[in-house]
Amino acid sequence: MAIGSGSAAGLRPYFTVLALGIAGLAIPDTAPEMIASAARQIPEIISNPWVLAICAVLAIGEAGLDKIPFLNLSMETVSVWLRPVFGALVGIGLGANSGAEVAVVTGLLGAGSALSVSLGKSSLTAATNVVPEPVTHWVRSLIEDFGALVLVLAAVLLPVLAALLGLAAVAIGFLLYRMFRKAYRSLKSKFGNEKDKQAAARAAREAQSDTGGNASAWQSLKLIASGTDPENPDPAATRG
């Protein structure tokens, strides 16, 4: 359950807490054992009405801002590191009833899965900002909304499936991050080489200009040594 919910937190942390809190309140003890057992792992603090209300407001705001070009990229500078924190806290809460050792493990699983997915999400957000038209951002953001919903539902209803989906999301997130880093380094190297070429060309022009100036001075000295006026090197003109 920690991997599935952690991966969901890597996409939509506030929505993840909100959905888990609602599930903790809504699922009765008479539900099938697998579902009831998952619901019992949800900490009571998440189901607090005040926590749910705050997370609902934040979830709506996050989902809306994520669909606005450039503004979503600015938000990512903080959210990319905030989402793993939520993943860790949710993971710790899910394992708290089973002891401190289990809570540490589930916290690490939640943080690790959220971090990988979060890095992938930030990379994809940065890539889509290359095309500032809104349709691309809406499609990407809606896919992330749907992915977070599926992961949270699976974490509560089918924990084993949630773990598999979470691992797939972790792999995809890591792959997107690697692809983005590779593309970024390639572009940085390309533009860096262009700047080096421009600097070298500028230095060559300056050196050529300096060489030309030195050559002119040397020619003037030679004319003076031969008794010729540097300003009027034509002998006929001098004799006239």
Rosetta silent file (secondary structure, phi, psi, omega in degrees, C-alpha in Angstrom):
SEQUENCE: MAIGSGSAAGLRPYFTVLALGIAGLAIPDTAPEMIASAARQIPEIISNPWVLAICAVLAIGEAGLDKIPFLNLSMETVSVWLRPVFGALVGIGLGANSGAEVAVVTGLLGAGSALSVSLGKSSLTAATNVVPEPVTHWVRSLIEDFGALVLVLAAVLLPVLAALLGLAAVAIGFLLYRMFRKAYRSLKSKFGNEKDKQAAARAAREAQSDTGGNASAWQSLKLIASGTDPENPDPAATRG
SCORE:     score description
SCORE:     0.000 S_00000001
   1 L     0.000  -31.176 -178.803    0.000    0.000    0.000 S_00000001
   2 H   -67.415  -37.320 -179.437    2.922    2.359    0.680 S_00000001
   3 H   -68.809  -44.980  179.752    4.283    2.041   -2.867 S_00000001
   4 H   -63.323  -47.661  179.951    0.920    2.696   -4.491 S_00000001
   5 H   -70.071  -34.187  176.922    0.051    5.661   -2.287 S_00000001
   6 H   -64.933  -40.968  177.194    3.621    6.983   -2.487 S_00000001
   7 H   -64.812  -39.179  176.474    3.503    6.905   -6.288 S_00000001
   8 H   -63.362  -39.684  177.900    0.151    8.709   -6.184 S_00000001
   9 H   -65.223  -28.018  176.163    1.683   11.331   -3.889 S_00000001
  10 L   -67.138  -17.737  176.365    4.425   11.801   -6.476 S_00000001
  11 L  -101.239  -53.376 -175.867    1.706   13.050   -8.832 S_00000001
  12 L  -139.409   87.435 -174.486   -0.913   14.662   -6.581 S_00000001
  13 H   -64.926  -43.466 -177.420    0.067   14.713   -2.874 S_00000001
  14 H   -68.711  -39.671  177.068   -2.926   16.656   -1.538 S_00000001
  15 H   -64.353  -36.959  179.623   -5.394   14.569   -3.511 S_00000001
  16 H   -62.019  -47.678  178.343   -3.720   11.401   -2.217 S_00000001
  17 H   -63.326  -41.573  179.592   -4.163   12.432    1.420 S_00000001
  18 H   -61.411  -47.494 -178.023   -7.737   13.541    0.694 S_00000001
  19 H   -65.941  -41.549  178.174   -8.678   10.272   -1.004 S_00000001
  20 H   -64.985  -40.186  178.563   -7.092    8.117    1.702 S_00000001
  21 H   -63.356  -42.453  177.693   -8.835   10.126    4.410 S_00000001
  22 H   -64.829  -40.091  178.324  -12.222    9.734    2.733 S_00000001
  23 H   -62.743  -40.066  178.587  -11.579    6.016    2.293 S_00000001
  24 H   -62.519  -32.136  178.145  -10.750    5.692    5.981 S_00000001
  25 H   -82.576  -35.305 -169.865  -14.099    7.262    6.866 S_00000001
  26 H   -87.170  -30.098 -175.159  -16.236    5.600    4.209 S_00000001
  27 L   -78.455  120.951 -178.969  -15.088    1.972    4.262 S_00000001
  28 L   -80.782  165.368  177.988  -17.038    0.014    6.904 S_00000001
  29 L   -68.459  -19.405 -179.434  -15.656   -2.781    9.039 S_00000001
  30 L   -83.452    1.430  178.531  -18.008   -5.175    7.237 S_00000001
  31 L   -67.567  161.488  175.710  -16.168   -4.667    3.940 S_00000001
  32 L   -49.643  145.940 -170.574  -14.168   -7.575    2.478 S_00000001
  33 H   -54.912  -41.089 -179.056  -11.167   -8.347    4.630 S_00000001
  34 H   -61.952  -43.082 -179.172   -8.574   -7.100    2.131 S_00000001
  35 H   -72.079  -42.926  179.875  -10.312   -3.738    1.798 S_00000001
  36 H   -63.815  -37.679  178.575  -11.110   -3.460    5.513 S_00000001
  37 H   -65.308  -40.461  177.578   -7.498   -4.288    6.380 S_00000001
  38 H   -65.168  -39.503  179.933   -6.249   -1.571    4.042 S_00000001
  39 H   -65.937  -34.452  179.929   -8.691    0.931    5.546 S_00000001
  40 H   -69.151  -22.125  178.496   -7.489    0.108    9.064 S_00000001
  41 H   -76.205  -19.269 -178.241   -3.947    1.044    8.053 S_00000001
  42 L   -71.415  121.733 -177.621   -5.021    4.594    7.210 S_00000001
  43 L   -65.239  148.546 -177.008   -4.092    6.812   10.196 S_00000001
  44 H   -64.795  -30.145 -178.671   -6.917    8.670   11.914 S_00000001
  45 H   -60.596  -33.252  179.393   -5.183   12.029   11.503 S_00000001
  46 H   -68.196  -30.669 -178.805   -5.675   11.785    7.730 S_00000001
  47 H   -86.250    2.878  177.481   -9.420   11.298    8.247 S_00000001
  48 L   -63.122  132.115 -177.533   -9.705   14.420   10.398 S_00000001
  49 H   -56.147  -37.113  179.334  -12.335   16.754    8.840 S_00000001
  50 H   -66.643  -41.357  177.495  -10.012   19.755    9.078 S_00000001
  51 H   -63.039  -42.649  179.438   -7.228   17.873    7.310 S_00000001
  52 H   -63.614  -41.171 -179.227   -9.662   16.753    4.615 S_00000001
  53 H   -65.122  -44.745  179.821  -10.958   20.299    4.105 S_00000001
  54 H   -64.255  -44.483 -179.892   -7.466   21.782    3.805 S_00000001
  55 H   -65.552  -33.361  177.973   -6.318   19.030    1.454 S_00000001
  56 H   -63.598  -45.337  178.986   -9.437   19.477   -0.688 S_00000001
  57 H   -63.851  -45.739 -179.349   -8.685   23.173   -1.201 S_00000001
  58 H   -65.935  -37.509  179.959   -5.005   22.506   -1.892 S_00000001
  59 H   -64.919  -42.378  178.456   -5.800   19.628   -4.259 S_00000001
  60 H   -64.737  -44.116  178.986   -8.152   21.786   -6.329 S_00000001
  61 H   -63.300  -42.940 -179.704   -5.617   24.615   -6.451 S_00000001
  62 H   -64.567  -45.195 -179.572   -2.769   22.309   -7.410 S_00000001
  63 H   -62.966  -35.271  179.155   -4.771   20.590  -10.149 S_00000001
  64 H   -72.736  -47.551 -178.781   -5.790   23.963  -11.578 S_00000001
  65 H   -65.905  -29.323 -178.206   -2.375   25.622  -11.507 S_00000001
  66 L   -66.534  -15.611 -177.571   -0.752   22.540  -13.000 S_00000001
  67 L   -97.608    2.931 -178.531   -2.663   23.157  -16.233 S_00000001
  68 L  -103.136  118.954 -178.877   -1.370   26.723  -16.754 S_00000001
  69 L   -56.391  145.505  178.341    1.820   26.984  -18.874 S_00000001
  70 L    69.638  -42.691  176.452    4.928   28.431  -17.184 S_00000001
  71 H   -66.435  -37.381  177.842    3.061   28.875  -13.900 S_00000001
  72 H   -65.942  -33.945  178.945    3.112   25.106  -13.438 S_00000001
  73 H   -69.049  -37.094  175.954    6.862   25.098  -14.037 S_00000001
  74 H   -64.228  -39.532  179.293    7.364   27.741  -11.353 S_00000001
  75 H   -65.867  -30.165 -177.527    5.288   25.663   -8.952 S_00000001
  76 H   -66.147  -25.426 -178.460    7.434   22.617   -9.697 S_00000001
  77 H   -59.825  -27.697  177.594   10.523   24.220   -8.149 S_00000001
  78 H  -101.246  -43.227 -173.451    8.968   23.597   -4.724 S_00000001
  79 H   -64.613  -30.696 -177.156    6.535   20.759   -5.410 S_00000001
  80 H   -59.959  -30.509  178.332    9.172   18.435   -6.828 S_00000001
  81 H   -98.599  -19.558  179.188   10.696   18.092   -3.337 S_00000001
  82 H   -75.544  -35.255 -178.570    7.469   18.503   -1.377 S_00000001
  83 H   -61.595  -43.461  175.733    5.786   15.474   -2.941 S_00000001
  84 H   -61.331  -31.398  176.615    8.365   12.965   -1.606 S_00000001
  85 H   -63.569  -44.027  176.661    7.818   14.419    1.877 S_00000001
  86 H   -62.850  -40.670  177.964    4.117   13.660    1.576 S_00000001
  87 H   -60.380  -40.822  178.336    4.964   10.185    0.300 S_00000001
  88 H   -66.534  -44.433 -178.720    7.156    9.571    3.334 S_00000001
  89 H   -64.537  -42.081  177.725    4.552   10.871    5.800 S_00000001
  90 H   -64.082  -42.798  179.191    1.779    8.792    4.245 S_00000001
  91 H   -62.426  -42.681  177.624    4.022    5.726    4.251 S_00000001
  92 H   -62.424  -42.475  179.267    4.940    6.218    7.910 S_00000001
  93 H   -63.308  -38.414 -179.495    1.280    6.644    8.806 S_00000001
  94 H   -68.069  -29.809 -178.370    0.294    3.474    6.973 S_00000001
  95 H  -100.464    1.493 -174.821    2.893    1.410    8.818 S_00000001
  96 H   -63.157  -36.336 -177.809    2.593    3.045   12.247 S_00000001
  97 H   -70.978  -13.519 -177.440    0.129    0.463   13.591 S_00000001
  98 H  -101.202    5.086  178.341    2.574   -2.348   12.811 S_00000001
  99 L   113.133  162.734 -176.107    5.510   -0.977   14.806 S_00000001
 100 H   -64.647  -39.820 -178.512    8.349    1.480   14.416 S_00000001
 101 H   -62.854  -44.178  179.504   10.441   -0.797   12.199 S_00000001
 102 H   -65.586  -38.702  179.743    7.596   -1.319    9.743 S_00000001
 103 H   -62.431  -38.311  178.025    6.820    2.410    9.782 S_00000001
 104 H   -64.607  -43.986 -179.440   10.414    3.200    8.809 S_00000001
 105 H   -63.938  -48.476 -179.577   10.284    0.721    5.926 S_00000001
 106 H   -65.840  -32.807  176.010    6.929    1.942    4.642 S_00000001
 107 H   -64.729  -42.772  177.768    8.097    5.532    5.018 S_00000001
 108 H   -65.925  -40.288  177.557   11.161    4.846    2.890 S_00000001
 109 H   -62.987  -43.518  178.755    9.054    3.022    0.306 S_00000001
 110 H   -64.142  -43.595 -179.607    6.616    5.916    0.169 S_00000001
 111 H   -67.133  -43.801 -178.591    9.363    8.526   -0.092 S_00000001
 112 H   -63.993  -46.197  179.591   11.354    6.598   -2.696 S_00000001
 113 H   -66.324  -40.569  178.837    8.408    5.897   -4.964 S_00000001
 114 H   -65.151  -37.844 -178.868    7.129    9.469   -4.624 S_00000001
 115 H   -63.926  -47.405 -178.837   10.583   10.896   -5.405 S_00000001
 116 H   -63.114  -46.229  179.411   11.011    8.947   -8.634 S_00000001
 117 H   -64.936  -39.166 -179.301    7.498    9.731   -9.851 S_00000001
 118 H   -64.442  -41.987  177.722    7.875   13.374   -8.802 S_00000001
 119 H   -63.917  -40.398  177.024   11.119   13.796  -10.752 S_00000001
 120 H   -64.402  -41.545  179.084    9.481   12.245  -13.804 S_00000001
 121 H   -63.499  -44.088  179.101    6.462   14.513  -13.468 S_00000001
 122 H   -63.752  -38.907  178.328    8.651   17.622  -13.161 S_00000001
 123 H   -63.472  -43.256  179.464   10.682   16.564  -16.189 S_00000001
 124 H   -67.092  -37.840  176.893    7.531   16.087  -18.252 S_00000001
 125 H   -62.714  -43.264  178.230    6.165   19.441  -17.083 S_00000001
 126 H   -64.158  -39.634 -179.653    9.387   21.170  -18.123 S_00000001
 127 H   -66.190  -40.003 -179.391    9.336   19.429  -21.505 S_00000001
 128 H   -70.811  -19.914  177.884    5.744   20.446  -22.233 S_00000001
 129 L   -73.162  -10.415  172.370    6.597   24.078  -21.473 S_00000001
 130 L   -65.995  -30.486  176.533    8.640   24.085  -24.671 S_00000001
 131 L  -109.977   95.842 -170.628    5.221   24.100  -26.386 S_00000001
 132 L   -74.120   -4.070  179.629    3.307   26.815  -24.497 S_00000001
 133 L   -65.044  144.896 -167.610   -0.100   26.133  -26.105 S_00000001
 134 H   -72.017  -24.067 -174.151   -2.570   25.024  -23.388 S_00000001
 135 H   -60.725  -44.783 -179.608   -3.891   21.777  -24.910 S_00000001
 136 H   -59.348  -41.266 -179.233   -0.658   19.878  -24.267 S_00000001
 137 H   -68.413  -39.496  178.291   -0.615   20.986  -20.634 S_00000001
 138 H   -64.673  -43.577  179.924   -4.252   20.028  -20.104 S_00000001
 139 H   -62.700  -48.731  179.265   -3.720   16.567  -21.596 S_00000001
 140 H   -59.257  -47.059 -176.525   -0.599   15.938  -19.507 S_00000001
 141 H   -66.414  -39.533  178.892   -2.212   17.216  -16.314 S_00000001
 142 H   -66.846  -36.223  175.363   -5.441   15.248  -16.807 S_00000001
 143 H   -63.098  -40.005  177.533   -3.434   12.070  -17.369 S_00000001
 144 H   -67.100  -38.948  175.455   -1.633   12.741  -14.080 S_00000001
 145 H   -58.501  -47.935 -178.777   -4.982   13.355  -12.344 S_00000001
 146 H   -64.670  -40.909  179.277   -6.286   10.048  -13.651 S_00000001
 147 H   -62.448  -42.605  178.073   -3.075    8.240  -12.723 S_00000001
 148 H   -63.805  -40.499  179.177   -3.209    9.500   -9.136 S_00000001
 149 H   -62.824  -45.705 -179.903   -6.868    8.462   -8.861 S_00000001
 150 H   -63.158  -42.953 -178.375   -6.170    4.954  -10.150 S_00000001
 151 H   -64.883  -41.233  179.940   -3.181    4.502   -7.835 S_00000001
 152 H   -68.388  -44.236  178.810   -5.088    5.617   -4.730 S_00000001
 153 H   -61.701  -41.891  178.966   -8.115    3.456   -5.516 S_00000001
 154 H   -66.427  -36.127  179.554   -5.873    0.481   -6.167 S_00000001
 155 H   -61.583  -33.113 -178.640   -3.966    1.118   -2.927 S_00000001
 156 H   -88.580  -42.583 -172.867   -7.205    0.794   -0.955 S_00000001
 157 H   -90.848  -37.141 -177.267   -9.089   -1.827   -2.964 S_00000001
 158 L  -138.321   79.405 -174.630   -6.292   -3.942   -4.487 S_00000001
 159 H   -57.557  -36.254 -179.963   -2.997   -3.345   -2.642 S_00000001
 160 H   -65.943  -45.140  176.834   -1.058   -5.927   -4.676 S_00000001
 161 H   -62.597  -37.833  178.845   -2.156   -4.335   -7.950 S_00000001
 162 H   -61.977  -39.242  178.674   -1.336   -0.924   -6.476 S_00000001
 163 H   -63.826  -42.257  179.358    2.211   -2.083   -5.729 S_00000001
 164 H   -66.129  -45.093  177.662    2.667   -3.278   -9.317 S_00000001
 165 H   -63.898  -38.137  178.411    1.211   -0.083  -10.760 S_00000001
 166 H   -63.701  -42.325  177.955    3.328    1.942   -8.361 S_00000001
 167 H   -64.378  -38.051  176.375    6.509    0.177   -9.456 S_00000001
 168 H   -63.552  -41.513  178.270    5.568    0.808  -13.086 S_00000001
 169 H   -64.547  -38.286  177.579    5.033    4.497  -12.281 S_00000001
 170 H   -62.161  -45.117 -179.966    8.417    4.599  -10.520 S_00000001
 171 H   -63.613  -43.520  179.096   10.127    3.095  -13.575 S_00000001
 172 H   -63.945  -42.885  178.855    8.381    5.513  -15.945 S_00000001
 173 H   -61.326  -43.965  179.111    9.244    8.473  -13.723 S_00000001
 174 H   -64.241  -40.161  179.448   12.902    7.485  -13.552 S_00000001
 175 H   -64.854  -43.695  178.271   13.014    6.985  -17.332 S_00000001
 176 H   -61.990  -40.513  179.226   11.450   10.397  -17.994 S_00000001
 177 H   -63.834  -43.440  178.908   13.922   12.031  -15.623 S_00000001
 178 H   -63.505  -42.365  179.557   16.888   10.352  -17.342 S_00000001
 179 H   -63.380  -42.026 -179.919   15.612   11.368  -20.778 S_00000001
 180 H   -65.996  -43.715  179.708   15.118   14.964  -19.678 S_00000001
 181 H   -62.219  -40.497  179.741   18.579   15.174  -18.092 S_00000001
 182 H   -64.990  -44.731  178.762   20.165   13.738  -21.227 S_00000001
 183 H   -64.212  -39.994 -179.755   18.323   16.207  -23.470 S_00000001
 184 H   -64.151  -44.424  179.909   19.192   19.095  -21.146 S_00000001
 185 H   -65.883  -37.329  178.949   22.891   18.229  -21.113 S_00000001
 186 H   -63.639  -45.740  178.659   22.896   17.840  -24.896 S_00000001
 187 H   -65.217  -40.588  179.218   21.320   21.276  -25.394 S_00000001
 188 H   -63.024  -41.675  178.835   23.633   22.829  -22.812 S_00000001
 189 H   -66.509  -39.417 -179.516   26.670   21.323  -24.541 S_00000001
 190 H   -63.767  -49.724  179.858   25.429   22.471  -27.950 S_00000001
 191 H   -67.161  -32.826  176.687   24.856   26.047  -26.863 S_00000001
 192 H   -64.786  -41.302  177.723   28.131   25.989  -24.942 S_00000001
 193 H   -64.922  -38.723  178.000   30.014   24.930  -28.086 S_00000001
 194 H   -62.601  -41.806  178.084   28.305   27.686  -30.070 S_00000001
 195 H   -64.084  -39.673  178.519   29.405   30.248  -27.496 S_00000001
 196 H   -63.588  -40.997  179.299   32.961   28.883  -27.624 S_00000001
 197 H   -64.266  -42.406  178.695   32.966   29.138  -31.423 S_00000001
 198 H   -63.555  -41.015  178.580   31.697   32.704  -31.297 S_00000001
 199 H   -64.770  -40.508  179.282   34.332   33.621  -28.714 S_00000001
 200 H   -65.421  -41.134  178.695   37.067   32.006  -30.826 S_00000001
 201 H   -64.330  -40.088  178.965   35.891   33.851  -33.955 S_00000001
 202 H   -64.112  -42.853  178.907   35.827   37.137  -32.046 S_00000001
 203 H   -64.460  -37.252  179.417   39.342   36.523  -30.726 S_00000001
 204 H   -65.936  -40.976  178.303   40.554   35.679  -34.245 S_00000001
 205 H   -63.806  -41.565  178.715   39.110   38.908  -35.636 S_00000001
 206 H   -64.538  -40.612  178.934   40.752   40.917  -32.871 S_00000001
 207 H   -65.462  -39.816  178.357   44.066   39.175  -33.470 S_00000001
 208 H   -64.176  -39.816  178.255   43.776   39.807  -37.196 S_00000001
 209 H   -63.784  -42.972  178.425   43.024   43.464  -36.531 S_00000001
 210 H   -63.317  -41.250  179.824   46.047   43.747  -34.235 S_00000001
 211 H   -63.941  -41.477  177.808   48.264   42.050  -36.824 S_00000001
 212 H   -62.298  -40.844  178.841   47.040   44.416  -39.530 S_00000001
 213 H   -64.269  -42.642  178.865   47.816   47.415  -37.338 S_00000001
 214 H   -64.822  -38.141  179.746   51.309   46.153  -36.598 S_00000001
 215 H   -64.878  -41.276  179.153   51.924   45.535  -40.314 S_00000001
 216 H   -62.967  -42.612  178.423   50.890   49.098  -41.187 S_00000001
 217 H   -62.636  -40.390 -179.729   53.222   50.517  -38.562 S_00000001
 218 H   -65.503  -39.622  177.661   56.086   48.374  -39.880 S_00000001
 219 H   -64.059  -39.425  178.559   55.459   49.579  -43.443 S_00000001
 220 H   -62.668  -42.334  178.412   55.516   53.194  -42.255 S_00000001
 221 H   -62.201  -39.473  179.450   58.860   52.657  -40.533 S_00000001
 222 H   -65.248  -40.600  179.156   60.297   51.154  -43.709 S_00000001
 223 H   -65.159  -41.467  178.028   59.128   54.137  -45.770 S_00000001
 224 H   -62.664  -41.830 -179.857   60.623   56.612  -43.276 S_00000001
 225 H   -63.422  -30.777 -179.675   63.928   54.732  -43.319 S_00000001
 226 L   -88.146    1.324  178.583   64.033   54.989  -47.110 S_00000001
 227 L    84.723   16.200 -178.691   63.337   58.719  -46.965 S_00000001
 228 L  -102.478  141.274  178.240   59.790   58.473  -48.245 S_00000001
 229 E   -72.325  121.445 -179.523   56.864   60.309  -46.693 S_00000001
 230 L   -60.391  -29.423 -178.588   54.539   57.683  -45.213 S_00000001
 231 L   -78.251  -21.358 -177.911   51.566   59.924  -45.968 S_00000001
 232 E  -142.217   76.151 -172.018   52.612   60.328  -49.625 S_00000001
 233 L   -73.060   -5.124 -177.454   54.723   57.334  -50.649 S_00000001
 234 L   -76.362  115.777 -177.423   54.645   58.177  -54.400 S_00000001
 235 H   -58.757  -38.652 -178.544   58.169   59.416  -55.338 S_00000001
 236 H   -62.992  -40.047  179.233   56.838   61.433  -58.266 S_00000001
 237 H   -66.917  -34.425 -179.549   54.447   63.225  -55.993 S_00000001
 238 H   -67.070  -42.032 -179.227   57.287   63.883  -53.538 S_00000001
 239 H   -67.511  -33.542 -179.896   59.485   65.380  -56.264 S_00000001
 240 L   -68.332    0.000    0.000   56.662   67.578  -57.471 S_00000001
